[in-house]
Amino acid sequence: MIVQILIGMLVIAITVAFQAEMLAYLNRRLEAMIKFERRYLRRYANTGVIITTVLFILGVQLINVMAWAVTFLAVGAFDTLEPAVYFALVSFTTAGFGDITLGPDWRLLSGLTTANGFLMFGWSTAYMVELMRRTA
């Protein structure tokens, strides 16, 4: 049990650090992106900024999911990449279909994956709300 929690906390720390760095990068590039899109998209600039940001954030979340999938492979919870990615994605998005589950040796990781995804999507939502305030 302790090993599962420690592994899960390590992956959570990695995903939090990655998301923090990527959102900081996006923040540094945001003004330039807004100017660029206002120049070329004119009337649709805000929509362009929102679409670009949403796709960027979804890419960050996909990499976070992949971190969990690689973890599931590394601990032997899955034998191949596809079910590991599927399970990580379903857990991270909190959908939790239940068609694939972890064995008793690693099932605590599924709850930590879900908690991590819940926090990451909440953080991303807060970022998007702030973006809407800035671009409106």
Contacts in CASP RR format, 6 or more apart in sequence:
PFRMAT RR
TARGET T0000
AUTHOR 0000-0000-0000
METHOD contacts of the structure
MODEL  1
MIVQILIGMLVIAITVAFQAEMLAYLNRRLEAMIKFERRYLRRYANTGVI
ITTVLFILGVQLINVMAWAVTFLAVGAFDTLEPAVYFALVSFTTAGFGDI
TLGPDWRLLSGLTTANGFLMFGWSTAYMVELMRRTA
1 108 0 8 1.000
4 106 0 8 1.000
4 108 0 8 1.000
4 109 0 8 1.000
4 112 0 8 1.000
5 108 0 8 1.000
5 112 0 8 1.000
7 71 0 8 1.000
7 75 0 8 1.000
7 109 0 8 1.000
8 71 0 8 1.000
8 109 0 8 1.000
8 112 0 8 1.000
9 112 0 8 1.000
11 67 0 8 1.000
11 68 0 8 1.000
11 71 0 8 1.000
11 112 0 8 1.000
11 113 0 8 1.000
11 116 0 8 1.000
12 112 0 8 1.000
12 115 0 8 1.000
12 116 0 8 1.000
14 67 0 8 1.000
15 64 0 8 1.000
15 67 0 8 1.000
15 68 0 8 1.000
15 116 0 8 1.000
15 120 0 8 1.000
16 119 0 8 1.000
16 120 0 8 1.000
18 60 0 8 1.000
18 63 0 8 1.000
18 64 0 8 1.000
18 67 0 8 1.000
19 60 0 8 1.000
19 64 0 8 1.000
19 120 0 8 1.000
19 123 0 8 1.000
19 124 0 8 1.000
22 56 0 8 1.000
22 60 0 8 1.000
23 57 0 8 1.000
23 60 0 8 1.000
23 123 0 8 1.000
23 127 0 8 1.000
26 53 0 8 1.000
26 56 0 8 1.000
26 57 0 8 1.000
30 49 0 8 1.000
30 131 0 8 1.000
30 134 0 8 1.000
33 49 0 8 1.000
33 52 0 8 1.000
34 45 0 8 1.000
34 49 0 8 1.000
34 135 0 8 1.000
37 45 0 8 1.000
37 48 0 8 1.000
37 49 0 8 1.000
37 52 0 8 1.000
38 45 0 8 1.000
41 47 0 8 1.000
41 48 0 8 1.000
46 135 0 8 1.000
46 136 0 8 1.000
49 131 0 8 1.000
49 135 0 8 1.000
50 128 0 8 1.000
50 131 0 8 1.000
50 132 0 8 1.000
50 135 0 8 1.000
53 127 0 8 1.000
53 128 0 8 1.000
53 131 0 8 1.000
54 128 0 8 1.000
57 124 0 8 1.000
57 127 0 8 1.000
57 128 0 8 1.000
60 124 0 8 1.000
61 92 0 8 1.000
61 117 0 8 1.000
61 120 0 8 1.000
61 121 0 8 1.000
61 124 0 8 1.000
64 92 0 8 1.000
64 116 0 8 1.000
64 117 0 8 1.000
64 120 0 8 1.000
65 85 0 8 1.000
65 88 0 8 1.000
65 89 0 8 1.000
65 92 0 8 1.000
66 85 0 8 1.000
66 88 0 8 1.000
68 88 0 8 1.000
68 91 0 8 1.000
68 92 0 8 1.000
68 109 0 8 1.000
68 113 0 8 1.000
68 116 0 8 1.000
69 81 0 8 1.000
69 84 0 8 1.000
69 85 0 8 1.000
69 87 0 8 1.000
69 88 0 8 1.000
69 89 0 8 1.000
70 84 0 8 1.000
71 109 0 8 1.000
72 78 0 8 1.000
72 84 0 8 1.000
72 87 0 8 1.000
72 88 0 8 1.000
72 102 0 8 1.000
72 106 0 8 1.000
72 109 0 8 1.000
73 80 0 8 1.000
73 81 0 8 1.000
73 84 0 8 1.000
75 106 0 8 1.000
75 109 0 8 1.000
76 106 0 8 1.000
77 84 0 8 1.000
77 102 0 8 1.000
77 103 0 8 1.000
77 105 0 8 1.000
77 106 0 8 1.000
77 109 0 8 1.000
78 84 0 8 1.000
78 87 0 8 1.000
83 100 0 8 1.000
86 100 0 8 1.000
87 100 0 8 1.000
87 101 0 8 1.000
87 102 0 8 1.000
87 110 0 8 1.000
88 113 0 8 1.000
90 96 0 8 1.000
90 97 0 8 1.000
90 98 0 8 1.000
90 100 0 8 1.000
91 110 0 8 1.000
91 111 0 8 1.000
91 113 0 8 1.000
91 114 0 8 1.000
91 117 0 8 1.000
92 113 0 8 1.000
92 114 0 8 1.000
92 116 0 8 1.000
92 117 0 8 1.000
92 120 0 8 1.000
93 117 0 8 1.000
93 121 0 8 1.000
94 114 0 8 1.000
94 117 0 8 1.000
94 118 0 8 1.000
94 121 0 8 1.000
96 114 0 8 1.000
101 107 0 8 1.000
101 110 0 8 1.000
102 109 0 8 1.000
102 110 0 8 1.000
END
